[in-house]
Amino acid sequence: MDFEVTYTEEQQRFRAEVRAWFEANVPPGITREPASAAESHENYQMRRELGRKLGAKGWLFPTGPQQYGGGGLDVDDAIILEEEADRLDLSLPPFYDSGATMGAPTIAVWGTEEQKEAFLRPIYRGDVRVWQLLSEPSAGSDLAGVKMRAIREGDEYVLNGQKIFIGSANGTDWMWTLAVTAPDAERHQNLSWFTSRTSVFLRSAWSAAKTTAGKSPRPILNWSTVAVVISAAIVYGRDYSVIAGRTIVTANL
């Protein structure tokens, strides 16, 4: 049995287009390991700029819905893009973007039109980078054990608790977090997932994280009455494979 991967002539033409584009747009030295904080920041900015260029072509998230800024490509063409990026020791996106890779597909399937316009387009075009803020002093890989509470007060959820910020010394635009919104419900069914601008979540803690924790900051952030204004919500019922049993996506954009 022959397992060799073959491509059509049309796919080979697309590969040639992608390769030529990468050769013209990927800056030299982008994959070099930074030797200082200044070099790390410079490298991050290069990767963000490359991400925006990819986003303008729909190649940053090639299988994302085209009407919201994704590429709308099939899996075969997406694989070609990944292969050509890998040839240069890059990935898609060319920077770590966990909130986009986990959150965007969920919103694309389950979100309202309002949510898709608000969240997907900036992510797919590379205008924002999204980072996770999930771990707590007593909850890491077992995220069902989070203690942070989110209490509904009118048009806001008020968050109280602690999170551990891990990584991303060069910053992020939006953040995602999990909080308990139904304390009497079963594990996995009691959680909601929030997103907002980084400034809303971290405020003054962000500058402290950068200046005191070095390249890979891991400060414990103490939240008290951080208000997240609701603009949209997704409720999934009991499908834990999505993210959690009861998940709400909110924003203060």
TIVEXPA-592570 format. One record per atom (N, C-alpha, C): z, y, x. Coordinates in steps of 0.02 Angstrom, whole numbers, padded with zeros to 5 digits, always signed. Atoms other than C-alpha are relative to their C-alpha. Layout:
# TIVEXPA-592570
ZYX;...
# end
This chain:
# TIVEXPA-592570
+00000-00059+00042;+00000+00000+00000;+00000+00062+00044;+00008-00060-00040;-00051+00170+00068;+00044+00056-00028;-00045-00053+00022;+00088+00301+00057;-00018+00068+00031;+00019-00063-00031;-00004+00436+00153;-00015+00053-00053;+00011-00055+00046;-00003+00604+00065;-00068+00030+00013;+00066-00031-00007;-00175+00674+00032;-00003+00062-00045;+00006-00063+00037;-00229+00845-00031;-00073+00010-00020;+00068-00016+00023;-00380+00903-00130;-00028+00057+00041;+00032-00056-00035;-00504+01027-00060;+00031+00066-00022;-00030-00061+00026;-00429+01161-00173;+00069+00011+00030;-00067-00006-00030;-00255+01124-00107;-00004+00017+00074;+00009-00016-00071;-00318+01131+00072;-00019+00073+00009;+00017-00071-00003;-00394+01302+00037;+00063+00042-00012;-00063-00036+00013;-00226+01358-00033;+00044-00002+00063;-00040+00006-00062;-00140+01293+00125;-00026+00050+00052;+00028-00047-00048;-00260+01395+00232;+00019+00072-00017;-00020-00067+00021;-00222+01550+00129;+00073+00013+00017;-00072-00008-00013;-00034+01521+00145;+00012+00007+00075;-00011-00003-00072;-00043+01489+00332;-00021+00067+00029;+00024-00065-00024;-00145+01645+00362;+00048+00056-00020;-00047-00052+00023;-00023+01748+00258;+00064-00002+00042;-00060+00005-00041;+00127+01682+00353;-00012+00027+00070;+00014-00024-00068;+00045+01716+00520;-00004+00076+00002;+00008-00073+00001;+00011+01896+00466;+00065+00035-00019;-00058-00034+00029;+00180+01931+00385;+00068-00021+00027;-00065+00021-00027;+00317+01831+00471;+00012+00035+00066;-00011-00038-00062;+00392+01944+00606;+00021-00047+00057;-00020+00042-00058;+00413+01871+00781;+00075+00004+00010;-00072+00001-00016;+00588+01818+00827;+00045-00010-00060;-00042+00005+00060;+00646+01792+00647;+00043-00062+00001;-00039+00062-00002;+00707+01616+00685;+00045-00004+00062;-00042+00001-00060;+00794+01662+00848;+00074+00006-00020;-00071-00001+00015;+00982+01631+00844;+00029+00067+00023;-00029-00065-00019;+01071+01801+00840;+00057-00009+00050;-00052+00004-00052;+01184+01834+00990;+00056+00050-00013;-00051-00050+00014;+01286+01975+00912;-00002+00018-00074;-00001-00021+00070;+01336+02050+00745;-00058+00046-00015;+00056-00046+00010;+01203+02184+00767;-00065-00039-00007;+00060+00042+00006;+01068+02053+00796;-00001-00039-00064;-00005+00036+00063;+01131+01954+00647;-00022+00044-00058;+00019-00046+00053;+01113+02107+00536;-00074+00015+00001;+00072-00014-00006;+00940+02145+00603;-00041-00059-00025;+00035+00060+00022;+00885+01965+00574;+00004-00007-00076;-00008+00004+00072;+00955+01969+00398;-00047+00049-00035;+00045-00049+00030;+00857+02127+00359;-00073-00022+00004;+00068+00026-00006;+00697+02047+00424;-00012-00054-00052;+00008+00054+00048;+00726+01896+00313;-00003+00028-00072;+00002-00030+00067;+00761+02005+00160;-00068+00033-00012;+00065-00031+00007;+00601+02104+00191;-00054-00052-00010;+00048+00054+00011;+00502+01943+00208;+00008-00028-00070;-00010+00025+00067;+00582+01884+00047;-00031+00045-00053;+00031-00046+00048;+00524+02040-00044;-00076-00006+00001;+00072+00009-00004;+00347+02015+00020;-00021-00065-00034;+00013+00064+00034;+00351+01833-00037;+00007+00008-00075;-00011-00011+00071;+00421+01889-00204;-00056+00037-00033;+00056-00038+00028;+00279+02012-00230;-00060-00045-00013;+00055+00048+00011;+00157+01865-00217;+00019-00056-00047;-00023+00055+00041;+00263+01751-00325;+00015-00062+00040;-00011+00058-00043;+00296+01637-00176;+00073-00010+00020;-00071+00008-00018;+00483+01666-00154;+00031-00057-00039;-00020+00056+00043;+00519+01551-00301;-00064-00023-00035;+00069+00014+00022;+00347+01473-00324;-00006-00035-00067;+00005+00035+00064;+00386+01364-00475;+00034+00039-00056;-00032-00041+00051;+00481+01501-00568;-00051+00025-00050;+00047-00024+00052;+00405+01564-00732;-00034+00065+00022;+00038-00057-00024;+00267+01687-00690;+00015+00064-00038;-00012-00060+00039;+00309+01805-00832;+00063+00037+00019;-00061-00033-00024;+00477+01842-00749;+00000+00011+00075;+00006-00014-00071;+00412+01862-00572;-00006-00060+00045;+00009+00060-00040;+00403+01682-00514;-00075-00014+00011;+00069+00014-00016;+00245+01602-00449;-00038-00038-00054;+00033+00040+00050;+00211+01486-00595;-00044-00055+00029;+00041+00051-00033;+00139+01360-00471;+00023-00070-00018;-00019+00069+00011;+00136+01173-00491;+00037-00026+00062;-00041+00028-00054;+00241+01059-00381;-00041-00010+00063;+00041+00012-00060;+00097+01016-00264;-00009+00064+00041;+00008-00062-00037;+00064+01198-00219;+00067+00025+00028;-00065-00019-00025;+00250+01230-00203;+00018-00039+00063;-00012+00041-00060;+00261+01086-00079;-00039+00027+00059;+00041-00029-00054;+00120+01163+00022;+00034+00062+00028;-00036-00060-00023;+00216+01328+00029;+00060-00019+00042;-00059+00022-00037;+00373+01237+00085;-00020-00029+00068;+00022+00030-00063;+00277+01139+00218;-00022+00053+00050;+00022-00053-00045;+00198+01296+00289;+00058+00043+00024;-00060-00035-00022;+00366+01385+00292;+00037-00041+00051;-00036+00045-00046;+00445+01234+00376;-00035-00003+00068;+00038+00001-00063;+00307+01237+00507;+00023+00056+00046;-00026-00056-00038;+00382+01404+00562;+00075+00000+00003;-00073+00008-00001;+00560+01339+00547;+00034+00048-00050;-00027-00041+00054;+00587+01439+00386;+00007-00042-00063;-00006+00032+00065;+00633+01393+00209;-00016+00051-00054;+00009-00045+00056;+00604+01467+00037;+00061-00006-00045;+00008-00065-00031;+00693+01582+00011;+00015-00003+00075;-00013+00000-00072;+00701+01629+00196;+00071+00022+00018;-00071-00016-00009;+00887+01670+00174;+00039-00042-00051;-00041+00040+00045;+01030+01575+00092;+00012+00039-00064;-00003-00036+00064;+01031+01619-00093;+00023-00049-00054;-00024+00053+00044;+01141+01495-00186;+00001+00020-00073;-00001-00022+00070;+01159+01600-00343;-00068-00004-00032;+00068+00004+00027;+00971+01604-00362;-00022-00072-00008;+00024+00068+00004;+00937+01422-00323;+00037-00041-00053;-00038+00035+00052;+01076+01363-00440;-00006+00035-00068;-00005-00036+00063;+01079+01499-00570;-00066+00014-00034;+00063-00019+00030;+00898+01551-00595;-00032-00056-00042;+00029+00053+00043;+00836+01379-00655;+00039-00010-00065;-00041+00006+00061;+00982+01372-00778;-00018+00054-00050;+00017-00055+00045;+00941+01543-00849;-00071-00008-00026;+00070+00009+00022;+00755+01502-00855;-00005-00049-00058;+00002+00050+00053;+00792+01353-00967;+00041+00021-00061;-00048-00011+00053;+00942+01411-01069;+00008+00073-00020;-00015-00071+00011;+00941+01600-01060;-00039+00031-00057;+00035-00041+00049;+00894+01727-01191;-00053+00041+00035;+00050-00044-00030;+00747+01844-01164;+00033+00057+00038;-00036-00054-00033;+00870+01981-01121;+00026-00022+00068;-00026+00026-00063;+00950+01873-00988;-00055-00012+00051;+00054+00014-00046;+00786+01818-00913;-00028+00063+00031;+00024-00063-00027;+00726+01996-00895;+00051+00031+00048;-00051-00033-00040;+00893+02056-00825;+00013-00036+00066;-00020+00039-00058;+00923+01914-00702;-00059-00027+00040;+00051+00037-00036;+00764+01820-00660;-00046+00045+00041;+00049-00041-00035;+00645+01959-00613;+00027+00027+00067;-00025-00024-00065;+00757+02040-00479;+00010-00057+00051;-00009+00058-00045;+00796+01866-00408;-00067-00024+00026;+00065+00028-00020;+00617+01802-00407;-00038+00047+00046;+00036-00048-00041;+00552+01962-00328;+00036+00015+00066;-00035-00010-00062;+00682+01960-00190;+00037+00067+00003;-00035-00065+00000;+00760+02125-00244;+00076-00009+00006;-00071+00013-00006;+00933+02046-00252;+00011-00068+00031;-00024+00064-00027;+01024+01908-00161;+00065-00016-00035;-00058+00019+00040;+01156+01810-00254;+00041-00051+00039;-00044+00043-00038;+01307+01726-00176;+00054-00030-00045;-00053+00031+00040;+01436+01605-00245;+00068+00024+00021;-00070-00016-00014;+01620+01653-00257;+00040-00047-00044;-00026+00054+00042;+01693+01490-00319;+00066-00029+00025;-00060+00033-00026;+01827+01418-00203;+00062+00042-00010;-00065-00032+00006;+02011+01457-00227;+00048-00033+00050;-00048+00032-00046;+02165+01421-00119;+00017-00072-00019;-00018+00067+00022;+02197+01266-00225;-00058-00037-00031;+00058+00032+00031;+02020+01223-00283;-00062+00014+00042;+00060-00008-00039;+01869+01192-00174;-00057-00041-00029;+00054+00042+00026;+01750+01047-00203;+00012-00022-00072;-00016+00016+00069;+01842+01006-00365;+00006+00064-00040;-00001-00065+00032;+01792+01163-00457;+00031-00001-00070;-00033+00004+00064;+01865+01098-00619;+00074+00020+00005;-00069-00018-00010;+02033+01141-00542;+00013+00074+00011;-00011-00071-00011;+02007+01329-00533;+00054+00027-00046;-00055-00029+00037;+02152+01435-00590;-00015+00071-00027;+00014-00068+00022;+02072+01607-00611;-00013+00001-00076;+00008-00008+00072;+02080+01665-00792;-00047+00058-00015;+00041-00054+00027;+01955+01770-00888;+00016+00007-00074;-00022-00011+00069;+02022+01844-01050;-00045+00051-00033;+00044-00046+00038;+01908+01923-01180;+00041+00056-00029;-00031-00059+00029;+01959+02100-01223;-00056+00046-00024;+00054-00040+00027;+01833+02181-01338;-00067-00018+00030;+00065+00012-00031;+01668+02199-01246;+00005-00018+00074;-00010+00018-00070;+01742+02144-01080;+00038-00065+00006;-00046+00052-00023;+01815+01993-00994;+00041+00029+00057;-00044-00023-00053;+01964+02036-00886;+00020-00060+00043;-00011+00056-00045;+01978+01922-00733;+00063+00012+00041;-00061-00001-00040;+02143+01883-00646;+00005-00065+00040;-00007+00060-00041;+02167+01764-00499;-00021+00012+00071;+00020-00003-00070;+02112+01724-00322;-00064-00039+00012;+00058+00036-00024;+01949+01674-00240;-00004+00007+00076;+00010-00003-00072;+01905+01634-00060;-00073+00015+00014;+00068-00018-00017;+01751+01722+00005;-00020-00037+00064;+00021+00042-00056;+01657+01603+00121;-00071+00019+00021;+00066-00012-00028;+01513+01660+00231;-00031+00066-00023;+00039-00058+00018;+01378+01792+00206;+00029+00064+00029;-00028-00059-00032;+01442+01917+00333;-00044+00061-00009;+00045-00057+00008;+01289+02026+00301;-00005+00024-00072;-00004-00027+00067;+01329+02050+00118;-00045-00034-00050;+00039+00026+00055;+01253+02009-00049;+00000+00051-00055;+00007-00050+00053;+01197+02106-00202;+00038-00019-00063;-00035+00025+00058;+01264+01999-00344;+00044-00059+00021;-00042+00058-00012;+01399+01866-00352;+00010-00039-00064;-00016+00045+00055;+01436+01717-00463;+00071-00027+00010;-00066+00031-00006;+01609+01649-00502;+00016-00040-00062;-00025+00039+00056;+01696+01523-00612;+00070+00023-00018;-00067-00018+00023;+01848+01565-00717;+00015-00040-00063;-00022+00036+00060;+01950+01480-00853;+00000+00048-00059;+00001-00040+00061;+01910+01552-01024;+00029-00036-00060;-00030+00039+00055;+01982+01412-01131;+00055-00043+00030;-00052+00036-00036;+02148+01362-01050;+00026-00063-00035;-00025+00058+00036;+02191+01235-01186;-00053-00055-00007;+00054+00049+00006;+02023+01144-01176;+00004-00051+00056;+00002+00051-00051;+01986+00987-01075;-00032+00027+00064;+00032-00017-00064;+01940+00998-00891;-00076-00006-00008;+00073-00006+00002;+01757+01043-00867;-00023+00036-00063;+00019-00033+00062;+01754+01110-01045;+00033+00069-00007;-00040-00061+00005;+01866+01259-01008;-00025+00056+00044;+00023-00048-00050;+01760+01354-00881;-00058+00041-00024;+00058-00043+00011;+01638+01498-00889;-00023+00028+00067;+00030-00022-00062;+01522+01564-00756;-00022+00072-00008;+00013-00071+00004;+01512+01751-00726;-00042+00024+00059;+00035-00033-00054;+01393+01857-00625;+00002+00075-00010;+00001-00072+00004;+01394+02040-00583;-00016+00028+00069;+00010-00032-00064;+01361+02165-00445;+00059-00016+00046;-00052+00014-00048;+01458+02128-00287;+00055+00052-00002;-00049-00053+00000;+01544+02296-00299;+00051-00008-00056;-00045+00010+00056;+01619+02249-00467;+00052-00053+00019;-00045+00054-00017;+01695+02088-00398;+00045+00016+00059;-00037-00006-00063;+01748+02139-00223;+00030+00069+00011;-00025-00067-00009;+01767+02328-00223;+00022+00011+00072;-00022-00016-00068;+01870+02378-00070;+00008-00063+00044;-00010+00061-00040;+01894+02195-00017;-00060-00017+00042;+00061+00019-00037;+01713+02183+00042;+00001+00028+00071;+00000-00029-00066;+01731+02304+00187;+00053-00033+00044;-00052+00034-00039;+01892+02219+00240;-00024-00068+00023;+00026+00065-00019;+01804+02051+00239;-00046+00005+00061;+00047-00007-00055;+01669+02114+00357;+00035+00020+00065;-00029-00027-00061;+01782+02203+00479;+00056-00043+00029;-00057+00038-00026;+01926+02080+00493;-00014-00074+00009;+00011+00072-00002;+01849+01909+00474;-00058-00021+00044;+00053+00018-00046;+01703+01916+00595;-00063-00025-00034;+00066+00022+00022;+01540+01823+00573;+00003-00039-00065;-00005+00042+00060;+01599+01703+00438;+00066+00015-00036;-00064-00021+00031;+01731+01793+00332;+00024-00050-00052;-00032+00043+00050;+01853+01689+00230;+00065+00030-00025;-00062-00029+00026;+01978+01811+00158;+00016-00026-00069;-00020+00014+00068;+02078+01771+00003;-00001+00066-00039;+00007-00061+00039;+02032+01900-00128;+00046-00005-00061;-00046+00000+00056;+02167+01943-00253;-00027+00046-00055;+00028-00039+00055;+02094+01999-00419;+00053+00013-00052;-00045-00018+00054;+02196+02091-00547;-00036+00048-00047;+00033-00039+00053;+02118+02157-00708;-00067+00027+00023;+00069-00018-00014;+01940+02158-00641;-00040-00010-00064;+00035+00004+00064;+01836+02198-00794;-00075-00011+00010;+00071+00014-00002;+01662+02124-00817;-00028+00013-00070;+00028-00018+00064;+01561+02203-00956;-00052-00051-00021;+00045+00052+00025;+01468+02077-01063;-00067+00030-00019;+00066-00020+00022;+01281+02099-01078;-00039-00059-00027;+00036+00059+00023;+01228+01920-01112;+00046-00061+00007;-00041+00060-00004;+01301+01746-01139;-00042-00061-00012;+00031+00066+00010;+01242+01566-01124;+00056-00050-00011;-00050+00052+00013;+01345+01427-01202;-00036-00066-00002;+00035+00062-00009;+01297+01250-01154;+00030-00060-00036;-00030+00058+00031;+01410+01139-01256;+00033-00045+00051;-00037+00047-00042;+01463+00983-01160;-00042-00031+00055;+00042+00028-00052;+01325+00955-01034;+00024+00025+00068;-00029-00021-00064;+01423+00962-00870;-00053+00003+00055;+00051+00001-00051;+01263+00928-00774;-00032+00069+00008;+00028-00068-00006;+01210+01108-00809;+00040+00040+00050;-00047-00029-00047;+01359+01192-00726;+00070-00019-00019;-00066+00017+00025;+01512+01167-00832;-00005-00011-00074;+00003+00017+00071;+01557+01114-01007;-00012+00059-00045;+00007-00060+00042;+01567+01289-01076;-00014+00058+00046;+00019-00049-00051;+01472+01415-00973;-00026+00063-00032;+00024-00065+00023;+01449+01599-01006;-00023+00040+00060;+00026-00043-00053;+01340+01708-00896;+00007+00071-00024;-00009-00069+00019;+01392+01889-00902;-00023+00045+00057;+00025-00046-00051;+01338+02044-00809;+00026+00070-00011;-00014-00072+00001;+01384+02221-00766;-00051+00030+00046;+00057-00018-00043;+01215+02275-00699;-00016+00074-00005;
# end
